[in-house]
């Protein structure tokens, strides 16, 4: 019996949540190790989600956008964790992630308007 694509997304997100929970307990909630592990976990999850999205995008428009938002959110969370783990102060890392997030939203709006104009 084949596994539906929605179930694959759900399983992946639950696995990430469980892994993050496990990492926190395994490291004794040591922020340095948690942030390092989360950087790898979240960036890997973003790649996996984007791979699932590219492999078979949904036919429903709202699901298409939701998948892109989830992948981007994990990429931004991974970027922030990587910046923190690299020694950048929290406020500066958050500012970098904010700027990148705003640029991604702006890019999405421009691409959406170009698609509508082409139709």
KAPE-V951482 format. One line per field, one symbol per residue. ss: DSSP state (h for helix, s for strand, l for the rest). phi: phi as a letter, one per 30 degrees, with the letter a starting at -180 (. if undefined). psi: psi as a letter, one per 20 degrees, with the letter a starting at -180 (. if undefined). A space follows every 10 residues. Layout:
ss: ???
phi: ???
psi: ???
This chain:
ss: llllhhhhhh hhhhhhhhhh hhhhhhllll hhhhhhhhhh hhhhhhhhhh hhhhhlllll hhhhhhhhhh hhhhhhhhhh hhhhhllllh hhhhhhhhhh hhhhhhhhhh hhhhhhhhl
phi: .ddddddddd dddddddddd ddddddcihd eddddddded dddddedddd dddddadddd dddedddddd dddddddddd ddddddjdee dddddddddd dddddddddd ddddddddd
psi: pqpqhhhggg gghhhggggg ghgghhjkko hghggghhgg ghhhgggggh ggghgnqrhp ghhghgghgg ghghghghgg hhgghijpqg ggghgghggg gghggggggg hghhghhh.
